[in-house]
Amino acid sequence: FAHNQSTCLLHSMEGRACAGKLRRPGRLALLAAAGWSLVFVKNFNAAWTWLYPGCSTSRRRLLRGIACHAEDEDFKPLEASTNSMLADWREFRARLVKEESIAAGRADPDDIQIPGEESSDERARGWVHPTALIETGSLLLSAPGDQSAINQQYFHKAIIFIVEHTKEFTRGVILNRPTAFNTTDLESVLGSSISIDLLNTSDAWNVWCGGECQGLIRQSDRSNGLAYTCLHTVQRFAASSKEIIKGVFMIDLTDAKKLVMAGEADKDDFLLLVGYTGWKPNQLQEELDRGDTWTLAAADRQALLGRLREAQAALTRNLHTAVQRQQGTASQALSARELGDGIEEWRTLYAALGLNFSVVVEEAPGESGDEIEIGDADHLLRRWIERSLIPPRHHADDTVTGHPSTPAPESLQVGTILRGSATLWMLGRPAETLSLEKAFGNGLPGQYLHKSVLLLAGNYTVSQNHPVMLVLLNGPQVGHFESDQTPVFFGGPRGLPGRKERGVFELQGESVYRFQGLITFEPQQFTELLGLRALEVSENVKLADVLKVPASERWPVAGGELRTLREAAESNIGDVQQRRWYNSFFSIEFPPKD
């Protein structure tokens, strides 16, 4: 009975009393509904009071009742009114939140959009507001900062649309990561085992990166094929689609293709996303509770996908320009800026959340118009895009694609000195290949190997069936040896084979040098790193010569050098990333700033 009453009351309020005039004549309806909501929500836990902390008590109770009503899995309203009811309460909630933000001084009345009272320009922008309720149709905006700089750079300034939220699983897709791949590339570049029925060479579709699961990011996650999400905003296709929020639909890719083939739609009507981001039960809530990763929001169709066709047309135009340029006399790589890095879209939505959020955007590194700081996370995102979301035909050199550029030695003797690249480790691994994903993707990223000096701790041959072991010779001090209080240095993140703890490795030079831990690679991984020149053999370099100089000087002694200004600039970014790595995993400042 209570559920049925709430449906009638909310539908009546939003469809009539709240239709564009809630601020004044709608107040009586609001107060009546708020009073009634005390009965409806009286048994809910008091913890819900944090759901909308900016709202007055009566409005917060009403919002809580509306939210719980919509998320109640046991309630089954009349089928014909389901979508309209869900759309109504979202817009109604947006009105209340926006009005409270204005009243509390957290929003400028001239900048705010209230559903039902917008100007034509405001309707073109749509509405968006912060919320604390995870639900199907929610929006996740990456928090500003460098928390994604070391690993998972694709989450930096990402816009994620929650298309499914249940007790068992939450699934979202990134909306602002265009790629230079099309549907033909998915088979020719990523492997013939990937099925893309009804998509043919003569009618290739643009592809957007939806997330790391079953997509373009993690190669090890493609064994079950790619996961497609196809979104659109065309109302006449609603019958064959699932409505996520009012005016935003999800349709089966096969059905979308049939509509295009029948001439009823254009392929630019659809946003084809490959891959998704998933959370197990309570995982997303825990990430939100930490407060440093995501901002949760609600938005309408116009704010999310109001410029879908324009975005698709711009992507097609940018890719066409890149192809034309490559057919000319000078070969030039497609850059992330040309492709589209999604940063402007994130900036627009994040600033629209309110005054406090717009100030954060303006003060974030790289947003003020000043010179971008070395190692800025925006730059690292663009580097990741150029490596992961642009197929080889748009690359100017092989090192970006991850294909070995030099033959690797077939064997090396124990005691060989090697050095790490100064330019290839800034993203955590030098290339996006399956073997290196296994080496670094599920564990520690590899920024500690930037400008590293390594000692081969055992003989190596290409055909060996046991791990290759190395010791890092220029890492930070991590402790003292108990017996004589001599320093112990970081030798690597791994323990000896068959042992969980990291052992201490001793080297004899002018004195005893002790290193805790090792670095291990499978033979295939080590061979690939040598071929990429991410690790190089230091010819005619003796261990004693390396150890007798301070750790900060060992890379040049091992033959490391910066030959161009570009290499020097890339090396500086690698230095910043390495410092972030040691700060994140060891809470130490290393290497020291000059």
Secondary structure, 3 states (H helix, E strand, C coil): CHHHHHHHHHHHHHHHHCCCCCCCCCHHHHHHHHHHHHHHCCCCCHHHHHCCCCCCHHHHHHHHHHHHHHHCCCCCCCHHHHHHHHHHHHHHHHHHHHHHHHHCCCCCCCCCCCCCCCCHHHHHHCCEEECCCCCCCCEEEECCCCCCCCCCHHHCCCEEEEEEECCCCEEEEECCCEEEEEHHHHHHCCCCCCCCCCCCHHHCCEEEECCCECCCCCHHHCCCCCCEEEEECCHHHHHHEEEEECCEEEECHHHHHHHHHCCCCCHHHEEEEECEEEECCCHHHHHHHHCCCEEEEEECHHHHHCCHHHHHHHHHHHHHHHHHHHCCCCCCCCCHHHHCCCHHHHHHHHHCCCHHHHHHHHHCCCCCCCCCCCCCHHHHHHHHHHHHCCCHHHCCCHHHHCCCCCCCCCEECCCCEEEECCCCCCCCCCCCCHHHHHHHHCCCCCHHHCCCEEEECCCEECCCCCCEEEEECCCCEEEECCCCCCEEEECCCECCCCCCCCCEEEEECCCEEEEECEEEECHHHHHHHHHHCCEEECCCCCHHHHHCCCHHHHHHHCCCCCCCHHHHHHHHHHHHHHHHHHHHHHCCCCCCCC
